[in-house]
Amino acid sequence: QFQLVESGGGLVQSGGSLRLSCAASGYTLDPYVIGWFRQAPGNQREWVASIGTSANYADSVKDRFTLSKDNTENTVYLEMNILKPEDTAVYYCNIADFWGQGTQVTVSA
């Protein structure tokens, strides 16, 4: 089964950038669609972006977030730019039924 480990979260000021990583083990990423989701306190988990043969983004992050995949490292990256306080959440990566433990992103105003 897949094991997914997210990293790269932290505290950043509004307008700043972070790069999240999702390192996978157990299987190679290449045939799968990898998704990023986020959950803010009191909110439901929401889809942010996903990448398979191409990348797709939620409207709220389009043109600010960029996904990339490194098949040699079996890792997916989520580059987040022009961060806003409303991006504050725990970010999770997902493949099929497998989820990572999440990484906290906090954006201060």
N, C-alpha and C positions, 0 to 999 in steps of 0.2 A: 504494500500500500504506500501511497505518497506520504511523505513527511515534509511539511512546509514550515519554514522559519523566516519570519519577517524581521527586518531590522532597519535602522535609519531614522526612526522617529525622534522627536525632540521638541524643544521650545524654540520658536522663531518669531520675529516681529512681523507684523503685517507688511506685505510686499516682498518678503524674503522667500528663500527656496530651501527645499529639502529633497533628498533622493532616498526613496524607500527601496529595499531589496527584498525579494522573496526567493530564498534558496530552497530548491526541491531535491529530495532524495527518494529513492525507491523505484522511480521510473524516470525516463527521459521526458523532458517537457515537450519535445517537438510535435507530437501528434495532437496535443491537447490545447483546449482553450483555457487560458489562465485569466482569472478575474480578480479585480481589487474591489473591495467593499469597504464601507466605513460606517461606524455607529457612534453617534454623539449621545451624551447622557440624555435619557428620556425620549430618545428617538429610535425608530426602527432602523435596522441595518439597511443601507442603501447601496446600490451598485454605483461604482465610480467609473470603471473602465475595464476593458478586457482585450486580450490579444490572442489571436490564433494565426491565421494567414495574414490578417490585417488587424489594425487596432480600432476600437470604438470607444467613445467617451460620452459620459453624461453631459448634458448641456451646461450644467453648473461648473464643469471643469474644462470644457473644451477650450482649446487655445491657450490653456495654462499648464495642463498636465500632459506628459508624454510617456508612453509605454515603450519599452524596448526589451528584447529577449536575447540572452547570451546562451546559445545552446552548448557551447563548450563548458561553461560554468554551471549550466542547468539552473540559471537564475533569471528572474524577471525583475526589471527595474521600473519604478514609477518616479519620474522626474516631476517635481511639483514646483511651479514658479508662481510668482505674484500671489502668494498665499494670503488668504483672508481669514479673519477670525471665525467665520462660518465654516471653514475647512477643519476646525478643531474636532477631532474624533479619534477613536481607535480604528486603525486601518488593518484590514485583513486581506490576505490573498487566499484564493480558492481554486481548486481543480476538482471537478466532479463533486463527490461528497466529502472532500477533504478540505480542512481549514487550518490555517496557522493560528498561533496564539495571539496575534495582533501586536501592533506597535502604536504607541500613543503619539499623536501629533497635536501640538498646542500652538495656536497662533495668537499672539497678543496684539491688542489694538495699538 
